[in-house]
Amino acid sequence: MDLVEFLTARLDEDERTARGVLWDGSGNELQWSLPFSATIQVGTELFTTDDGAVAEHIARHDPARVLAEVDAKRRILADYERFVAERRRMMGGWDSYPEVSPILAALALPYADHPDYDEAWRP
């Protein structure tokens, strides 16, 4: 798996998770809202949405924002792939820049705890 494939897979996962909050199993759109009080388990930690800081964080990372971020990152990937294709075309198929893109490496950093993350990508 190369870095572009890795990022594409992570973005697909992020999109599926966000869309899962916005759509029910039959394709009907749901209204997303932050419950007044809920307990959320992350690993071994429990958080409650009646804690103002936790609730604000959850609200700022609602599904619509996640989908907007996924779209923005996919645009970056598409621009990168167009750049690489044009560079190879201009070089007659030879790749003069085989190193990992620092921009893509930075995009992958939030996923560094994923088992498919390659430490060679770390900026």
C-alpha positions in Angstrom: 0.0 0.0 0.0 1.5 3.4 -1.0 0.8 6.6 0.8 -2.0 7.7 -1.6 -3.8 4.4 -1.2 -3.4 4.6 2.5 -4.9 8.2 2.7 -7.7 7.2 0.3 -8.7 4.3 2.5 -8.6 6.4 5.7 -10.7 9.2 4.0 -13.2 6.5 2.9 -13.4 5.3 6.5 -13.9 8.9 7.8 -16.7 9.4 5.2 -18.5 6.2 6.0 -18.5 7.0 9.7 -19.8 10.6 9.1 -22.4 9.4 6.6 -23.5 6.7 9.1 -24.5 9.4 11.5 -26.4 11.3 8.8 -28.3 8.4 7.0 -30.2 5.5 8.3 -30.0 2.0 6.8 -32.8 2.6 4.3 -31.2 5.8 2.8 -33.3 8.3 4.7 -31.5 11.4 5.9 -31.3 11.9 9.6 -31.1 15.1 11.6 -27.8 15.1 13.5 -27.8 16.7 16.9 -25.7 16.5 20.0 -27.6 14.8 22.8 -28.0 16.8 26.0 -26.3 14.1 27.9 -24.6 11.0 26.6 -21.6 8.9 27.7 -19.0 8.1 25.1 -16.3 5.5 25.6 -13.0 6.0 23.8 -10.7 3.2 24.6 -10.9 2.9 28.4 -11.9 6.5 29.0 -15.5 7.6 29.5 -16.6 11.1 28.4 -20.0 12.8 28.9 -21.5 15.3 26.6 -22.8 17.3 29.6 -19.2 18.3 30.0 -19.0 21.6 28.2 -15.5 21.1 26.7 -16.4 17.6 25.4 -19.7 18.8 24.0 -18.0 21.7 22.2 -15.4 19.5 20.7 -18.0 17.0 19.5 -20.2 19.8 18.0 -17.2 21.3 16.2 -16.4 17.9 14.6 -19.9 17.2 13.5 -20.5 14.9 10.4 -20.9 17.9 8.0 -17.5 19.2 9.0 -15.9 15.8 8.7 -17.4 15.4 5.2 -16.0 18.9 4.2 -12.6 17.9 5.5 -12.7 14.6 3.6 -13.6 16.5 0.4 -10.8 19.0 0.9 -8.2 16.3 1.5 -9.4 14.4 -1.6 -8.9 17.5 -3.7 -5.3 17.7 -2.4 -4.8 14.1 -3.3 -6.3 14.6 -6.8 -4.1 17.7 -7.4 -1.0 15.7 -6.2 -1.8 12.8 -8.6 -2.3 15.2 -11.5 1.0 16.8 -10.7 2.8 13.5 -10.5 1.2 12.3 -13.8 2.3 15.5 -15.6 5.8 15.3 -14.1 6.2 11.7 -15.4 4.8 12.7 -18.8 7.3 15.6 -19.1 10.1 13.2 -18.0 9.1 10.5 -20.6 7.9 8.2 -17.9 10.9 8.6 -15.6 10.2 9.7 -12.0 12.8 12.2 -10.9 11.2 12.7 -7.5 10.7 9.4 -5.8 10.6 10.7 -2.2 7.4 10.8 -0.2 5.5 14.1 -0.6 5.8 16.2 2.6 2.3 17.4 2.1 0.9 13.9 1.8 3.0 12.8 4.8 1.5 15.6 6.8 -2.0 14.6 5.8 -1.2 11.0 6.9 0.2 11.9 10.3 -3.2 12.0 12.1 -3.5 8.3 11.1 -0.1 7.3 12.4 -1.7 4.9 15.0 -3.3 2.9 12.2 -1.8 -0.5 11.7 -1.2 0.1 7.9 0.7 3.4 8.6 4.3 3.1 7.4 6.8 4.9 9.6 8.8 5.8 6.5 6.0 8.3 5.7 6.5 10.2 9.0 7.7 13.7 8.3 
